[in-house]
Amino acid sequence: MSSGLSRLPRKAAGVVMVVGVALTGSVVPANATDYSSITSDSWAYVDSAAPRTSFANQDGDAPVGAQVFASGTVHVFRSYVNFNLSSLRGARLVSASLITNETTVNDCTTQFSTQAWLTETSRKPTWAHQPAEQSPLPSLNGTFPRCPAPSLAWDATEALGKALQDGRSSVTFELRLPEDQQSDQRFSRTYNPKATLVVQANRPPGKPTGLTVNSTDCGQHQAVAAGTIRLSAVVSDPDDAFSLTAEFVYWPKQHPDQRTTLVASGVSGSRTVASIWYQDLTDGTDYAWQVHAKDTLDTGPWSAVCTFSTDFTAPDKAPTVSSADYPTPAFPGTGGTGVPGQFTFNANGVRDVVGFYYGEFEARTFVPADHRGGSATIRYTPSSPGPDNLVVRSADAADNRSESTRYDFWVVNNEPPTSCTPASGYLGVPRDCVFSSPSPVAGYVYSVNRGPGTEVPAGPDGTAHVTIVPTQPELSQSIEVRARLGNGNLTAAGFYHLDVDLGTPTAAVLTANPTIGQPVQVKLGSVLPGSVTFTYTWSDDQPVTIPVGPDGTATITLIPTQPYGQLLSVHTTTGDGLQSGTLDDYIDAQAGTPSAGH
């Protein structure tokens, strides 16, 4: 038969929307948890007038019923839509609807009676070889408010559920008229071949992963101490469920029938925790546990089995501590700051000790023992001279800790002393400072007034000479020095205070009985050698700079504006720009003899 015998009208321009369904070629979640829509991936129709020809994926709409062509030939049509079910593999089907819309209706006065059937899967059927009908979908017989109907939905739950149970990866649905109507062209219709399956399905939660006991991975068997034991796992659900239930089950390994269940809520992709209070467990017992997740419909597989053991008894003896490098708590001691020493901790006969905690004043740092009930040796470097101590506690595999041992020792003072020449002097006078050490050193690191450090090498005699020029009158004029030992460590810091005369100028009031609003003469005197200017500030006025006279003085005139004291601040500056210390003095304009230099 020629192709002209089955030439159908093309689909009208535009898109016919199916209410509530997106007609796309991929699975589109309609709900974040369990709804999705699947669009048909192919379609075909069969024609009684062309019994051996397959019309797959043609342009135009899907015909159902009889049509009389111009030649007078009657064509009876049935249409088939195919769906890929791979996205539903392993899912529990809750509901399903086959949805499409009418595009043309030959006679809107006729009652709707199109049937939908689940058939054998067939992508290229012919009239002569139609796929076997398997299950009819509940009928939609009746009339609809609009013609053509913009949305038709057959309940496909039972039919699709059976197809999934049978392991089918695809299905075909047939659209046809009843036998007594299919040759009557009044009942003929066409449909949108892009039909949609809207399914509500549920996939069971996944196998929990990332199991831990008290935040330790389950690959490492763990002993737990008295307190709260936290079991945790990461639960997941392929439907991205926001509300999962995790069931944790634990039991003594020797009594698998004594199972206890703990229930915790969780969110897919997140860690879920269940807690056991140690009093619900037996001391000295091996336990096993596992977990699975549940959503509102299904239960996921059990996780791998994880184990832990209980140990609620702490080591009954404190450890012993010894050191050949720092053996005594008496002055003058041994070693020195920056000088490491070895300290040995011993389990003191407690056989289940696996390590020790230690620290100054509080035992926080862990070191493992060389074997259960054994010892551990650490290197500790004192940072300050004088009395020092280490506090040490034994720990078993469950991290139960013994009473503490305090080991006291004395650290030799090896801070480098400093001497400077001249011992005292004005600002700007260079000082030759010598650093030395009671023990051999490689060099020294020093800083002035807590500034950046400078490193200098030690000479053959172990000393270092540096020149320091104090220039900043507002600072404390201190030197901080550390010795660099041969092992590369630095000692504790020695401090030296420079005796510096800041060259602060003087001020003397020349006017007797200063009066508010009347001029007052004040004589300024320079002290810092080489001073060339005075800079003074009177009360809140702007600073004023004047030259230093040949005799090292200058006289200024001030006018008091308030009773009692009014502040005069004065400093000098040398020709090299060195600034002296600042004199702050108050001039009293109240009755009585004024004073300066207080």
Order of alpha helices (4+ residues) and beta strands (2+ residues): beta-beta-beta-beta-beta-beta-beta-beta-beta-beta-beta-alpha-beta-beta-beta-beta-beta-beta-beta-beta-beta-beta-beta-beta-beta-beta-beta-beta-beta-beta-beta-beta-beta-beta-beta-beta-beta-beta-beta-beta-beta-beta-beta-beta-beta-beta-beta
